[in-house]
Amino acid sequence: MRYSTILFLLLVFTGCQDNDIAKGTPDCIMEIIKSIKKEGVRNPPAKVFKYTYEGKAVYYVPPYCCDATGDLWDDQCNLICHPDGGISGGGDGRCPDILSKLLNRELVWEDDRK
């Protein structure tokens, strides 16, 4: 009985995590990912990357379609800019060369739905 209770508790607590999202991802970025998961499947698949910019972590969601823009967020989910995509391909113009300054690319999440 004791072992089954421990096993049950382990399953409950580990089953609530998003195992497909990199550990250490801020809660607000996890909420963005959960929001994407509620949408239809994107083509190409949705991804979230973590980079370092000016010594701080930033999160980039690439554009997924023709006129969609990419999103660049800080670790508090403040939108920094839309660095690329859109009608012109250059995003919103607020940070035109930022993608070339991002360091330490790390895949945080990729949508594996079909």
CORFEN-V863074 format. One record per residue. N is the residue number from 1. OMEGA is omega in whole degrees, 0 to 359 (NA if undefined). Layout:
N|OMEGA  N|OMEGA
This chain:
1|182  2|180  3|180  4|176  5|179  6|179  7|178  8|180  9|177  10|179  11|180  12|184  13|179  14|180  15|182  16|182  17|173  18|186  19|180  20|179  21|182  22|177  23|179  24|179  25|180  26|181  27|183  28|176  29|176  30|178  31|176  32|179  33|178  34|177  35|178  36|180  37|179  38|179  39|173  40|180  41|179  42|176  43|10  44|182  45|178  46|178  47|172  48|179  49|173  50|177  51|169  52|177  53|182  54|176  55|182  56|177  57|173  58|184  59|186  60|174  61|183  62|175  63|185  64|182  65|182  66|185  67|178  68|177  69|171  70|180  71|175  72|185  73|169  74|184  75|174  76|181  77|169  78|179  79|179  80|180  81|170  82|190  83|183  84|180  85|183  86|183  87|183  88|185  89|183  90|179  91|182  92|177  93|182  94|181  95|191  96|183  97|186  98|182  99|179  100|182  101|180  102|182  103|170  104|180  105|179  106|176  107|179  108|183  109|172  110|180  111|181  112|177  113|178  114|NA
